[in-house]
Every structure is written in structure tokens, then in C-alpha cells.
Amino acid sequence: MTARIASLLPSATELCFALGIGDRLVGVSHECEAPGVPVLTRSFVDARATSAEIDAQVRARVDAAQPMFLLDEDALEAAAPDLILTQDSCAVCAIPTRDVAGVVRDRLGADVPIVSLAPRALDDVFASFVEVARAAGVEARGRALVDGMRAGLDRIRAQSSAWAPKRVAFVEWLDPPMLAGHWTCELIRAAGGEAVGGHPAAPTRPTDWASVHALAPEIAIVCPCGFTVSQTRRELAVVREALGEIPIAVIDGNAFFHRPGPRLVHSAELAMIAIGGLERDVLANEMLVFPSSWPLG
């Protein structure tokens, strides 16, 4: 059974805790929530900047063929993991496998397994849960987690079937605007919506606000990747100006939707609350809803 795990992406860290093996973590990424566990990476991009500034930083590093993240090789060697979890879904969101493999070989030896996750659709996400659980020696827990999440999504689908699907502009980035990609389109569908302009099971790509407006959405869910609610709210005026008086729901994009981990069912539930106009207690740090009759404040 794997005793020492290094998780270099937040969703995998959350998965370890959901599987009951969070106590085996000996290293995590700078974006993971695992107090007391050594941090093994840092980012060259300022995540506190505006969406336009972050986009410019990312483009500059891509153009210069520079990495987005730095892996602390000494800290990794000191952690001495016997399983490493990384990803190949998005080179901007977390350190990719190509930046990890050589360091692992040189510092830890070729026999340390690396599980690289690259899900695109929900079924891929669930398969990755089982893959990680199997590598950690707890496969049965992984399958039980998947069964529970599928049941949760079924309950959400049953509740959202009470209304006709609504046209949803799910905004994954603000400047430039990007619409739903990967597994998010499926989550919006489960929540009783149609992710207009989305890219099911594929990466999102830049568009412009005129094109988003032309899709005639009935509601906008604004959930920029990596942004908290308060960070998103600072740039929300551009959405109102572009889309007019349609309802806007702001969801924490650092916690929900973008991490392919155990919180995806709760992500779909938040979307259902927004799309269906349901009255439900929601923590202010998870979601704020702005009906068309409300000022932004």
C-alpha cells in the first residue's frame, strides 16, 4: 500500500482526503488546502492580478517558452514520496507532467510512479478517481466515491427536470471571455441548463463579449478559473455592460467547477440553485446571485 503521496494539483489533494488517505500526503502544490504539509511548487503568475493582467502574464511566458510553475526539487527529494499525482489537462492551471518527470527520475529514481490525470468529460473524471484510488491501494473506496457522486448528480437531474432547460452563459474567464469547457457543460446540463457556446469535453477558448451576447443567454454564471467570489466581483461590471439585465450568479471558481475533484456535485447543485431561482441557503463565499432587479452595489 502506498504510504507517501505527493499531490501537485488541488483536485487530487481533495480526492486524497475524500478517499481517507489525506494523512499520507507528504507534499502538495501551492494551491492545495492541506495545512502542515510541505509545499512543493510555486507559480510565476500573480494570481491576485486582474483577469487581463493574468492573461498577459500567461501569454508572455508561453511566447518566451518559459514554465508557469517551479517545482522545488530539494523539497520533493526530502518528501520522498512513493506516489506522485500530477496532471496534463491544463499547463496554466497546475504543473504538467513534463515538468515533473525529469525531476522525479533524477532526484527520486525511475521506480517512483507518477499518475498523470487529464480528464475531459465527467466519465474521465470518475475514471481518474478510481485510477488514483487503485494506485494508492484503496480502489474500493474510489469506486464507492464515484457511485455516491453519480447518485448525487442523478438527484440534481431529477430536481432540475421541473423546468425547461435555460440558456446559460457559463463564463470561465473574463478578459478575454471564455465559455464552459471540459466537464462543465455536463454539470450545467444536469443542473437544468444548456451551456450556450460551450465546448463539451474540450478546452475552452477565447471569444468576445459581442459573441456571448449574441448567444442570447437567459442567465450568466460567472465562475472564472481560480477566482474567489470577491475577486470576481471586482470585475463584474464588464459582464453587466456586455450582457445587459439578465440575472448573474457569481460562483467561487477557485473551489468549484474547475477542479475535477469531489466538489463537482456541489458545483452542479450551486448551478441548479442559480438556474432554477431556488431559495436555498448558500454561503456568501461560494455564490452570490444578482437578479436583474438588483443593483450590483
Secondary structure as GFF3:
##gff-version 3
##sequence-region A 1 297
A	DSSP	beta_strand	5	7	.	.	.	ID=ss1
A	DSSP	alpha_helix	10	18	.	.	.	ID=ss2
A	DSSP	three_ten_helix	22	24	.	.	.	ID=ss3
A	DSSP	beta_strand	25	28	.	.	.	ID=ss4
A	DSSP	beta_strand	41	43	.	.	.	ID=ss5
A	DSSP	alpha_helix	51	63	.	.	.	ID=ss6
A	DSSP	beta_strand	69	71	.	.	.	ID=ss7
A	DSSP	alpha_helix	73	79	.	.	.	ID=ss8
A	DSSP	beta_strand	83	87	.	.	.	ID=ss9
A	DSSP	alpha_helix	98	107	.	.	.	ID=ss10
A	DSSP	beta_strand	114	117	.	.	.	ID=ss11
A	DSSP	alpha_helix	122	135	.	.	.	ID=ss12
A	DSSP	alpha_helix	139	160	.	.	.	ID=ss13
A	DSSP	beta_strand	166	174	.	.	.	ID=ss14
A	DSSP	beta_strand	177	179	.	.	.	ID=ss15
A	DSSP	beta_strand	181	182	.	.	.	ID=ss16
A	DSSP	alpha_helix	184	190	.	.	.	ID=ss17
A	DSSP	beta_strand	193	195	.	.	.	ID=ss18
A	DSSP	beta_strand	199	200	.	.	.	ID=ss19
A	DSSP	alpha_helix	209	214	.	.	.	ID=ss20
A	DSSP	beta_strand	219	222	.	.	.	ID=ss21
A	DSSP	alpha_helix	229	233	.	.	.	ID=ss22
A	DSSP	alpha_helix	237	243	.	.	.	ID=ss23
A	DSSP	beta_strand	248	251	.	.	.	ID=ss24
A	DSSP	alpha_helix	264	276	.	.	.	ID=ss25
A	DSSP	beta_strand	287	290	.	.	.	ID=ss26
###
